[in-house]
Amino acid sequence: MDQSLSVAHSEPGQSEPGQPPTDSAKKRRHLWIWAVVLLLFALLFVWVYTQHSGSTDAAAGHGPGAKGGQVPITTATASKGDIGVYLDAIGTVTPLYTDTITAQVTGVITVVHYREGQIVRKGSPLIDIDSRTYEAQLAQAQGSLDRDRSLLAQAQMDLKRYQTAWAKNAIPRQTLEDQEKLVIQDQGTVKNDEATVRYDQIEVSYCHIKSPIDGRVGLRLVDPGNLVTANSTTALAVVTKVQPITVVFTLAEDNLPQVLEQMRHQKALPVEAWDRTKTQLLAKGKLLTVDNQIDTTTGTVKLRAEFDNKNGELFANQFVNARLLVKTLQDKTLLPSSAIQHNGSTDFVYLIQGNKAVIRTVKTGVSDRGYTVVAGIQLGDVVANSSFEKLVNGSNVYQSKVKIPSTSDDAAGEAAP
């Protein structure tokens, strides 16, 4: 009886307690394991999809950075104004004059008058060379001149007496003529002596070197006690004229006609000199002249601009970025360049209409100092100037305002709706 009941309650595929599991039990266990794995994969997929949807909503203006589904933006208003048409070029600061002074006489340097980097005027003493030898030669020449002038004066007095005697037929004609020729000889001797004196005076003046121009002296190249020789290539001092100073720059030959057109109307074209990084304006000047030929190897032409350089902003051989103002466009519609977006060759802005941002295609023109000439919008139109990564055509927007901190504020620069 007990055996029959035990057999009746046993199920196929189940093993008795204490016996190893059958094949069907193993299969059911494997199914449960795969079901758990699939459930985990499903939960992971749902979590990833939720995160992706949340980031998409935030980018579209429905995330934490939005207010009621609106994108916070700053705006800019189209205004009317003037803007300059500039030609940019690379230039080099070039002095009007650069004088390299060398010795014209041989001698020992006795005094160096200038200081390194000193601003000197024309005629300021720079260097003295021992002049005693040349002064002695000058004194000798002046002595010869005085002697020969006396001989000339004596010959002229004798000539007058001979002329008087000839008038009275007291002397023969030949004696008078000989005296006349003697006077001419003495006059030639005096002229020769005068030339010698002038030459020796120049030699003495070469011993006292003075600045030939107004300018700045460079580093000291010689010292007292140095021996210098005449016609040597060794420089004693270098003086450069720094006020005014010029900048030589090059422009492409294609830009030359519009420059020449303005110069024909006798307009002084303004030129700006900026530093190497184009962040600091160094000086303002005007275009002086254009070279007389185009460089065929580069297709460029040289131009020279002049600057007052009163405060010494420009330095000889300094590299600068030159900006030549060709003309000024007046009464143009302007927008900040940062508000204009680009899609390939198409330019567009997000025009704010009510509380929506609508894409408006525009045509851009000249840009200068962060502003660009635009066509396709009206004066007074408001456009978006930030949050472009969150904007699409028709996005709901609201204008954010920057809070100006006071002395009691703990934080600065907070954005508030």
Helices and strands as residue ranges (DSSP letters): H 2-9, H 23-59, E 71-73, E 75-77, E 79-95, E 98-102, E 107-112, E 119-120, E 125-129, H 132-167, H 173-206, E 208-210, E 215-217, E 227-228, E 235-240, E 245-252, G 253-255, H 256-264, E 270-274, E 281-290, E 300-307, E 319-336, G 337-339, E 341-343, E 346-353, E 356-368, E 371-375, E 382-384, G 388-390, E 395-399, E 401-402, E 415-416
